[in-house]
Amino acid sequence: MERKTKTSSSSSSNLPPGFRFHPTDEELIMFYLKNQAKSMPCPVSIIPEVDIYKFDPWQLPDKAEFGENEWYFFTPRDRKYPNGVRPNRATVSGYWKATGTDKAIHSDSKYVGVKKALVFYNGRPPKGVKTDWIMHEYRLTDSRNQIRKQNGSMRLDDWVLCRIYKKKSSTGKVLDQKLEEPNTPIETDDGGSQELVKFPRTCSLSQLLETDYMGPISHLLTENTYSSIFDFTNTVPNTGFQ
């Protein structure tokens, strides 16, 4: 079923500079998946036919024709059991697991497709380890009616459309940020120049103290006593009280 052809040097090279492929759910159903199911050409030939379940998700970007942070594929689906309707979502090293509820896709108030979200797990259920790989699977509402049941056939859907990407981990987002961004020189009152330090939006007091950004105040906050900065004996007026 895999009929993937290398068009990165043909179709992708013919795309205009700055081209970005960010179709809506409705557009994916109406202009791409429907055309693929009817063996009609798509508006842009950049979605390859790949049986994604023969690969792990980190292998799929190399199979794609286009994309940097997300990748699209036409893929068939097979049954998990001979007489069942559940799809087989196992791969080489793990499996895809559905999450949340299915989303109905409408076009001009007509129910035309279904969107399902899935997460990839390493290993085998029920001890799989969740990863950051996400899949959005698009299926036509009438796709099941188009399947020709053959004796011994495990085919569930001829074609579904999949969008695959890797979610950015939320852990350590602040740690990944650099404390200092490239400094910007600014003109001072005396005609000289001074570099303006840029800080991330989330910057702790300890980080400011480490960079000495707060000047003398930082020493006040870090010293155990104040005598090293101010001599209070000389600054307090003599009121006559002992």
Order of alpha helices (4+ residues) and beta strands (2+ residues): alpha-beta-beta-beta-beta-beta-alpha-beta-beta-alpha-alpha-alpha
